[in-house]
């Protein structure tokens, strides 16, 4: 079955992508730094980009500072000052004040500072595993990044994707992601929400680590030689990102407590493992309430076709949901049309994005995935309505 992403990717050779309202950086589970993400957006001629990391707005300061450098403007053009970005909860730090020194991340390139050093090749960025870890800025012509070049630079939309859990009528846990656009980054409800999510993430991680160490101790497998896995071992892998299952899996391999990633996954971090612990995330309704208090436009991300969605959507609409992400790379044409019609019938916004995580190699399957930024073409009228609904004046005349 062909998907909208497939068809849009083919058409992208003849039409420019204007907006991508669903993007991730390495502050959650993406492979690019916010700087690298911005550089790639510039290279593709994007008009609007929404950095929507999972449960954090920590990457927005870097992204906006990079765009401000290109625009030769002072940061703060979003209407939310960089101080607001930088004071947001840092998901790479535990609630117990686990320290991650700035020096630990000093090797991350600050690519906005040296556009003159950029080379001229960009052809291989999206299509080869060798591009992994390379920032787009390192493979773009410097003239393409200059405000003086006449190139239209993208506007950055502040956003966050909140991971929530919904218990359906059959008592099953369902992962539901709520996107919040243009939130007031000073709002206490937003900060409390992200702090709760951070605490839940670390609680899940610590409980999982305890079960893994108990399992190793009981089996005698590796502890005598290598010791136990600890939270700091996981943080050493995650860097600036919010630590999670993938980082724990890799830490186990690095410590010699598992043969390889697949072994670590199957024995310790798979949902079928006896060591698996469910995260006690907020409900979608709690996320909606907090995001609404922060003045955000809300949209349900990649609703897909789960049976539970038919029971959940009316409840979310009644709770004030503003939009539906009908355009997503996993939605085929029929699903896009279904959610567009549903949104129109309910008077909701229609949003869309590629859910780009940068180019990455799935270490468990060995599959390489190229960047999908700009693969989804949100129709102009949908984009206009979305921008017109923003609280900080993003509405303007658009042309494709």
ROMARSE-633664 format. One line per field, with one value per residue (C-alpha): residue in one letter; x, y, z; chain. Coordinates in Angstrom, 3 decimals, always signed. Each point is the difference from the previous one (the first is absolute). Layout:
BEGIN
residuo	[A,...]
px	[X,...]
py	[Y,...]
pz	[Z,...]
cadena	[A,...]
***
This chain:
BEGIN
residuo	[X,X,X,X,X,X,X,X,X,X,X,X,X,X,X,X,X,X,X,X,X,X,X,X,X,X,X,X,X,X,X,X,X,X,X,X,X,X,X,X,X,X,X,X,X,X,X,X,X,X,X,X,X,X,X,X,X,X,X,X,X,X,X,X,X,X,X,X,X,X,X,X,X,X,X,X,X,X,X,X,X,X,X,X,X,X,X,X,X,X,X,X,X,X,X,X,X,X,X,X,X,X,X,X,X,X,X,X,X,X,X,X,X,X,X,X,X,X,X,X,X,X,X,X,X,X,X,X,X,X,X,X,X,X,X,X,X,X,X,X,X,X,X,X,X,X,X,X,X,X,X,X,X,X,X,X,X,X,X,X,X,X,X,X,X,X,X,X,X,X,X,X,X,X,X,X,X,X,X,X,X,X,X,X,X,X,X,X,X,X,X,X,X,X,X,X,X,X,X,X,X,X,X,X,X,X,X,X,X,X,X,X,X,X,X,X,X,X,X,X,X,X,X,X,X,X,X,X,X,X,X,X,X,X,X,X,X,X,X,X,X,X,X,X,X,X,X,X,X,X,X,X,X,X,X,X,X,X,X,X,X,X,X,X,X,X,X,X,X,X,X,X,X,X,X,X,X,X,X,X,X,X,X,X,X,X,X,X,X,X,X,X,X,X,X,X,X,X,X,X,X,X,X,X,X,X,X,X,X,X,X,X,X,X,X,X,X,X,X,X,X,X,X,X,X,X,X,X,X,X,X,X,X,X,X,X,X,X,X,X,X,X,X,X,X,X,X,X,X,X,X,X,X,X,X,X,X,X,X,X,X,X,X,X,X,X,X,X,X,X,X,X,X,X,X,X,X,X,X,X,X,X,X,X,X,X,X,X,X,X,X,X,X,X,X,X,X,X,X,X]
px	[+0.000,+1.427,+0.022,-0.334,+3.672,+0.917,-2.046,+1.139,+3.637,-0.384,-1.704,+2.614,+2.220,-2.359,-1.533,+1.521,-1.071,-1.208,-0.441,+0.871,-1.887,+1.464,+3.775,+2.300,+3.538,+2.472,-1.617,-2.521,+0.454,+1.314,+3.523,+0.551,+0.811,-2.483,+2.691,+0.377,-3.767,-0.241,+2.856,-1.748,-3.262,+1.849,+1.549,-3.457,-1.569,-2.523,-2.263,-1.191,+1.465,-1.312,+2.532,-2.259,+2.232,-1.549,-0.800,+2.534,+0.472,+3.682,+1.217,-1.900,+2.609,+2.707,-2.281,-1.163,+3.508,+1.141,-2.808,+0.688,+3.609,-1.138,-2.427,+2.669,-2.514,+0.059,-1.613,-3.522,-1.922,-2.417,-1.542,+1.426,+3.471,+2.947,+0.094,-3.389,+1.340,+3.136,-1.908,-2.252,+0.326,+3.125,-0.976,+3.617,+0.169,-1.793,-2.347,+2.589,+2.387,+2.264,+2.696,+0.939,+2.812,-0.077,+3.427,-1.604,-1.752,+2.787,+0.728,-3.372,+0.688,-1.325,-0.549,-1.477,+3.307,+2.001,-2.040,+3.156,+1.331,-2.896,+0.765,-2.008,-1.427,-3.439,-1.028,+0.763,-1.711,-3.246,+1.029,+2.974,+0.865,+3.253,-2.038,-0.842,+1.455,+0.842,-1.758,-1.589,+1.934,+3.229,-1.137,-1.711,+1.326,+0.505,-1.795,-3.204,+0.090,+0.491,-2.871,+1.625,-0.478,-3.679,-1.082,-3.184,+0.823,-2.487,-1.915,+0.318,-3.223,+0.507,-1.635,+0.076,-1.287,-1.313,+0.053,-3.170,-1.702,-3.687,-1.724,-2.603,-3.333,+1.683,+2.413,+2.938,+2.720,+0.195,+2.778,-1.495,+2.142,-1.320,+1.689,-0.039,+0.892,+0.908,-0.119,+0.895,+3.366,-0.265,-3.251,+0.098,-2.460,+2.308,+3.012,-1.884,-1.097,+3.532,+1.376,-2.557,+0.993,+3.672,-0.602,-1.984,+2.764,+2.683,-2.192,-0.573,+3.707,+1.077,-2.543,+1.046,+3.672,-0.786,-1.808,+2.815,+2.640,-2.094,-0.371,+3.739,+0.766,-2.366,+1.352,+3.622,+0.215,+2.736,-0.228,+3.149,+2.057,-1.686,-2.105,-3.515,-1.418,-0.648,-1.878,+3.223,+0.837,-3.246,+0.549,+3.448,-1.749,-2.937,+1.996,-2.363,-2.995,-2.625,+1.294,-2.124,-0.155,+2.333,+2.707,-0.356,+0.234,+3.233,+1.436,-0.489,+2.016,+2.754,+0.341,+0.221,-3.235,-1.518,+1.542,-1.542,-2.927,-2.448,+1.051,-0.371,-3.375,-1.464,+1.255,-0.408,-1.751,-2.696,-3.559,-0.066,+2.973,-0.644,+2.150,-2.301,-1.702,-2.802,+0.455,-2.637,-0.582,-2.772,-3.323,-0.811,-2.581,+2.562,+2.337,-2.785,-0.910,+3.582,+0.675,-3.213,+0.990,+3.274,-1.953,+1.082,-1.804,-0.417,-0.095,-0.039,+3.076,-0.180,-3.383,+0.302,-2.802,-0.126,-3.494,+0.513,+0.334,-3.693,-0.906,+2.762,-0.362,-3.495,+1.212,+3.022,-2.132,-2.349,+3.062,+1.052,+2.324,+0.743,+1.284,+0.815,+3.267,-1.669,+3.127,+2.662,+2.386,-1.757,-3.440,-1.144,-2.362,-3.158,+1.098,+0.979,-3.417,-1.762,+1.690,-0.377,-3.734,-0.195,+1.874,-2.182,-3.177,+1.194,+1.417,+3.565,+3.315,+1.802,+3.731,+2.754,+3.644,+2.576,+0.844,+3.613,+2.623,+2.899,+1.809,+0.548,+1.031,-2.350,+2.578,-2.392,-1.059,+3.022,-2.312,+1.112,-2.692,+0.649,-1.253,-3.672,-0.060,-2.340,-1.412,-3.518,-1.758,-2.604,-2.433,+0.379,-3.489,+0.595,+3.284,-1.573,-2.745,+2.508,+2.188,-3.015,-0.912,+3.410,+0.228,+3.124,-0.873,+1.395,-2.787,+1.202,-0.671,+1.570,+0.895,+1.081]
py	[+0.000,+3.353,+2.734,+3.747,+0.216,-2.131,+2.087,+3.287,-1.094,-0.649,+3.339,+1.891,+0.012,+2.493,+1.894,+1.640,-1.054,+3.010,-1.329,-2.933,+0.170,-3.126,-0.219,-1.477,+0.779,-1.851,+1.622,-2.832,-2.875,+1.695,-0.282,+3.676,+2.836,+2.889,+1.898,-2.823,-0.242,+3.723,-0.237,-2.800,+1.954,+2.939,-2.284,-1.287,+3.449,-0.658,+2.908,-1.270,-2.616,-1.192,-1.527,-2.343,-2.141,-2.536,+1.467,+2.830,+3.457,-0.014,+0.075,+3.121,+2.459,-1.451,-0.191,+3.580,+1.291,-1.692,+1.559,+3.372,-0.301,-0.591,+2.893,+2.234,+0.753,-0.232,-3.176,+0.373,+0.382,-2.724,+2.208,-2.419,+1.064,-2.414,+0.280,-1.678,-2.817,-0.425,-0.035,-2.844,-3.411,-1.842,-3.621,-1.115,+0.690,-2.127,+1.428,-1.091,+2.664,-2.432,+2.176,-0.015,+2.491,+2.420,-1.347,-3.340,+1.608,+2.347,-2.088,+0.821,+2.313,+3.547,+0.104,+3.465,+1.548,-1.005,+0.070,+0.864,-3.490,-1.710,-2.197,-0.229,-3.527,-0.905,-2.855,-2.819,+1.341,-1.912,-3.170,-1.592,-1.291,+1.941,+3.174,-1.054,+2.334,+2.653,+3.296,+1.289,+3.230,-1.898,-1.011,+3.132,+2.904,+2.951,+2.343,-1.982,+0.873,+3.729,+2.389,+2.075,-2.825,+0.818,-3.425,-0.012,-1.272,-2.068,+1.247,-2.113,-1.070,-0.931,-3.340,-3.084,-3.554,-1.389,-3.784,-1.071,-3.269,-0.726,-3.019,-1.141,-1.689,-3.403,+1.098,+0.106,+2.648,+2.129,+2.474,+3.324,+2.979,+3.543,+2.826,+3.486,+2.965,+3.550,-0.655,+2.768,-1.272,+1.959,-1.724,-1.940,-2.652,-0.860,-0.232,-2.178,-2.309,-0.426,-0.518,-2.757,-1.648,+0.267,-1.528,-2.864,-0.669,-0.205,-2.077,-2.502,-0.092,-0.467,-2.779,-1.750,+0.216,-1.524,-2.935,-0.538,-0.047,-2.400,-2.274,+0.038,-0.610,-2.950,-1.572,+0.812,+1.331,+2.545,+1.895,-1.514,+1.139,+3.197,+1.259,+1.337,+2.541,+3.392,+3.135,+1.842,-2.685,+0.776,+3.758,-0.470,-1.456,+2.419,+3.247,+2.992,-2.198,-1.166,-3.477,-2.937,-3.628,+0.307,+1.596,-2.668,-2.723,+1.441,+0.504,-3.692,-0.934,+2.504,-1.488,-3.537,-1.022,-1.022,-1.462,+2.535,+2.369,-2.715,-2.092,+2.995,+0.875,-3.499,-0.750,+3.337,+2.885,-1.572,+0.413,-3.807,-0.089,-0.641,+3.088,+2.309,+2.790,+2.100,+3.735,+1.778,+2.761,+2.551,-0.630,+1.773,+2.066,+1.180,+0.942,+1.874,+1.951,+1.066,+0.939,+2.007,+1.884,+0.803,+1.428,-2.721,-1.184,-3.737,-2.768,-3.754,-1.468,-2.822,-1.328,-2.980,-2.487,-1.628,-1.001,+1.863,+3.267,-0.069,+0.058,+2.414,+2.731,+1.174,+0.207,+2.053,+2.327,+0.494,+0.821,+2.734,-1.664,+2.571,-2.149,-3.363,-0.936,-1.481,+0.351,-2.379,-2.369,-3.118,+1.078,-1.157,+2.086,-1.512,+0.691,+3.581,+0.566,-1.615,+2.276,+3.095,-0.625,-0.678,+3.208,+2.054,-1.452,+0.902,+3.409,-1.063,+0.986,-2.435,-0.253,-2.043,-0.859,-2.591,-0.974,+0.286,-1.352,+0.718,-2.783,-2.929,-3.623,-2.304,-1.919,-2.810,-0.714,+1.384,+2.074,+3.474,+2.673,+3.253,+3.370,+0.580,+3.767,+1.649,-3.299,+0.949,+2.783,+1.653,+1.764,+3.771,+0.696,-2.303,+1.696,+3.465,-0.887,-1.479,+3.110,+2.301,-1.768,+0.604,+2.379,+1.791,+1.257,-2.563,+0.458,+1.337,-0.354,-3.205,-1.184,-3.448]
pz	[+0.000,-1.005,+2.585,-0.216,+0.880,-3.014,-2.403,+1.482,-0.108,-3.717,-0.605,+2.011,-3.089,-1.610,+2.917,+3.044,+3.462,+1.975,+3.502,+2.199,+3.278,+1.610,+0.475,+2.654,+1.118,+2.185,+3.029,-0.302,-2.427,-3.155,-1.388,-0.846,+2.356,-0.258,-1.923,-2.492,-0.382,-0.763,-2.493,-1.832,-0.045,-1.559,-2.604,-0.976,-0.209,+2.754,+0.972,+3.394,+2.305,+3.353,+2.377,+1.969,+2.184,+2.339,+3.423,-0.220,-1.467,+0.904,-3.621,-1.021,+1.269,-2.227,-3.032,+0.356,+0.633,-3.199,-2.028,+1.588,-1.113,-3.571,+0.194,+1.573,+2.723,+3.745,+1.385,+1.274,-3.256,+1.032,+2.643,+2.562,+1.068,-0.145,+3.783,+0.063,-2.136,+2.065,+3.285,-1.087,+1.662,-1.145,-0.557,-0.081,+3.748,+2.558,+2.616,+2.569,-1.345,-1.802,-1.478,-3.653,-0.380,-2.943,-0.911,-0.805,-2.951,-1.058,-3.078,-1.539,-2.944,+0.133,-3.713,-0.226,+0.986,-3.049,-3.231,-1.915,+0.602,-1.719,-2.996,-3.183,-0.098,+1.319,-2.272,+2.404,+3.095,-0.140,-1.757,+1.678,+3.460,-0.313,+0.456,+3.554,+2.555,-2.582,+0.285,-3.204,+0.490,-0.602,-3.455,-1.291,-2.002,+2.305,-2.355,+0.512,+3.680,-0.342,+0.525,-2.735,-2.497,-0.344,+1.175,+2.064,+3.459,+1.982,+2.988,+3.108,+1.683,+3.653,+0.724,+2.179,-0.423,+3.277,+0.408,+1.773,+0.882,-0.578,+1.548,-2.517,+0.704,-0.119,+2.693,-2.420,+0.163,-3.143,-0.747,-1.072,-0.966,+0.319,-1.898,+1.474,-2.229,+1.071,+3.768,+2.424,+1.170,+3.247,+0.953,+3.264,-1.211,-2.892,+2.283,+2.477,-2.824,-1.324,+3.504,+0.593,-3.247,+0.895,+3.420,-1.548,-2.522,+2.676,+2.305,-2.813,-0.775,+3.615,+0.604,-3.203,+0.963,+3.412,-1.621,-2.504,+2.724,+2.086,-3.020,-0.663,+3.652,+0.222,-3.178,+0.742,-3.509,-0.254,+3.270,+1.524,-2.981,-1.047,+2.884,-0.308,-2.395,+1.566,-0.882,-0.778,-2.578,-1.800,+0.216,-1.540,-3.050,-0.184,+0.119,-0.238,-0.809,+2.446,+0.953,-1.054,-0.985,-2.989,+2.144,+2.697,-2.641,-1.357,+3.496,+0.763,-3.080,+0.788,+3.485,-1.326,+1.693,-3.332,-3.138,-2.344,-0.320,-0.946,+2.989,+2.335,-1.481,+0.178,+3.516,+1.704,-1.789,-2.181,+1.236,+0.218,+2.370,+3.718,+0.618,-1.952,+1.946,-1.453,+0.220,+2.042,-2.517,+0.244,-1.689,-3.279,+1.874,+2.550,-2.834,-1.801,+3.119,+0.690,-3.617,-0.160,+3.156,-1.762,-2.939,-2.424,-3.099,+0.513,-2.580,+0.373,-1.667,-2.576,+1.184,-2.356,-0.163,+3.427,+1.069,+3.269,-1.933,-0.907,+3.678,+1.012,-2.628,+1.011,+3.609,-1.020,-2.114,+2.941,+2.132,-2.425,-2.520,-2.712,-2.863,-1.535,-1.685,-3.066,-2.138,+1.267,-1.723,+1.337,-1.244,-3.407,-2.137,+1.416,+3.567,-0.835,-1.565,+2.970,+2.522,-2.185,-0.226,+3.729,+0.785,-2.326,+1.501,+3.494,-0.932,+0.785,-1.534,-2.284,+0.621,-1.576,+0.205,-0.880,+3.602,-1.132,+2.391,-2.338,-1.857,+2.297,+0.125,+1.889,+1.982,+0.819,-3.588,-1.858,-2.204,-1.096,-0.122,-1.885,+1.138,-0.768,+0.550,-2.488,-1.277,+1.067,-1.897,+2.186,-2.357,-0.108,+1.300,+2.980,+0.781,-0.283,+2.444,+2.433,-0.127,+0.288,+3.240,+1.553,+2.968,-1.219,-3.442,-2.403,-2.533,-3.323,-3.714,-1.217,-3.443,-1.044]
cadena	[A,A,A,A,A,A,A,A,A,A,A,A,A,A,A,A,A,A,A,A,A,A,A,A,A,A,A,A,A,A,A,A,A,A,A,A,A,A,A,A,A,A,A,A,A,A,A,A,A,A,A,A,A,A,A,A,A,A,A,A,A,A,A,A,A,A,A,A,A,A,A,A,A,A,A,A,A,A,A,A,A,A,A,A,A,A,A,A,A,A,A,A,A,A,A,A,A,A,A,A,A,A,A,A,A,A,A,A,A,A,A,A,A,A,A,A,A,A,A,A,A,A,A,A,A,A,A,A,A,A,A,A,A,A,A,A,A,A,A,A,A,A,A,A,A,A,A,A,A,A,A,A,A,A,A,A,A,A,A,A,A,A,A,A,A,A,A,A,A,A,A,A,A,A,A,A,A,A,A,A,A,A,A,A,A,A,A,A,A,A,A,A,A,A,A,A,A,A,A,A,A,A,A,A,A,A,A,A,A,A,A,A,A,A,A,A,A,A,A,A,A,A,A,A,A,A,A,A,A,A,A,A,A,A,A,A,A,A,A,A,A,A,A,A,A,A,A,A,A,A,A,A,A,A,A,A,A,A,A,A,A,A,A,A,A,A,A,A,A,A,A,A,A,A,A,A,A,A,A,A,A,A,A,A,A,A,A,A,A,A,A,A,A,A,A,A,A,A,A,A,A,A,A,A,A,A,A,A,A,A,A,A,A,A,A,A,A,A,A,A,A,A,A,A,A,A,A,A,A,A,A,A,A,A,A,A,A,A,A,A,A,A,A,A,A,A,A,A,A,A,A,A,A,A,A,A,A,A,A,A,A,A,A,A,A,A,A,A,A,A,A,A,A,A,A,A,A,A,A,A,A,A,A,A,A,A,A,A,A,A,A,A,A,A,A,A,A,A,A,A]
***
